[in-house]
Amino acid sequence: MTEAPDRTPRGWMTLYGVAFVVMLVAGASLAIAARGFLRHPGLLWLSAGLSLVAIALAVMSVVLPRRR
């Protein structure tokens, strides 16, 4: 019988949690911008930028190998 190769564990729950918090902040900035009838386009850009950061962090949290 052959044993399965010892694979490096993947996933960083803390990084995924940070991505979730960043996405919440992005949603809050979008809500604030919408509440002000989109008068401040800077809040929309902030929301878009934070959303991209959150997506990148979420992908990194799955792809990067976890330390043992």
C-alpha positions in Angstrom: 0.0 0.0 0.0 1.4 3.4 -0.9 0.9 6.4 1.4 -0.3 9.7 0.1 2.5 12.3 -0.3 2.9 14.8 2.6 1.4 17.9 1.2 2.0 21.4 2.6 -1.2 22.7 4.3 -2.7 25.7 2.6 -4.8 28.5 3.8 -4.4 31.5 6.2 -7.6 32.1 8.1 -6.2 35.3 9.6 -5.5 36.7 6.1 -9.0 35.7 5.0 -10.4 37.4 8.1 -8.5 40.6 7.2 -9.9 40.4 3.7 -13.4 40.1 5.1 -12.9 43.2 7.3 -11.5 45.2 4.4 -14.6 44.2 2.3 -16.8 45.4 5.1 -15.1 48.7 5.1 -15.4 48.9 1.4 -19.2 48.3 1.7 -19.5 50.9 4.4 -17.7 53.5 2.2 -20.0 52.6 -0.7 -23.1 53.0 1.6 -21.8 56.4 2.8 -21.3 57.5 -0.8 -24.8 56.3 -1.8 -26.3 58.0 1.2 -24.8 61.3 0.1 -26.3 60.7 -3.4 -22.8 60.0 -4.8 -21.6 63.6 -4.3 -18.1 62.5 -3.3 -16.6 60.3 -6.0 -13.6 59.8 -3.8 -15.6 57.5 -1.6 -16.5 55.4 -4.6 -12.8 55.1 -5.6 -12.0 54.2 -2.0 -14.7 51.5 -2.1 -13.4 50.1 -5.4 -9.8 50.1 -4.2 -10.6 48.4 -1.0 -12.7 45.8 -2.8 -9.7 45.0 -5.0 -7.4 44.7 -2.0 -10.0 42.4 -0.3 -10.1 40.2 -3.3 -6.3 40.0 -3.6 -6.1 39.2 0.2 -8.7 36.5 -0.1 -6.9 34.8 -3.1 -3.6 35.1 -1.2 -5.1 33.5 1.9 -6.0 30.4 -0.2 -2.9 30.2 -2.4 -0.1 30.9 0.0 1.1 27.8 1.9 0.6 27.9 5.7 3.5 27.7 8.1 3.6 24.6 10.3 
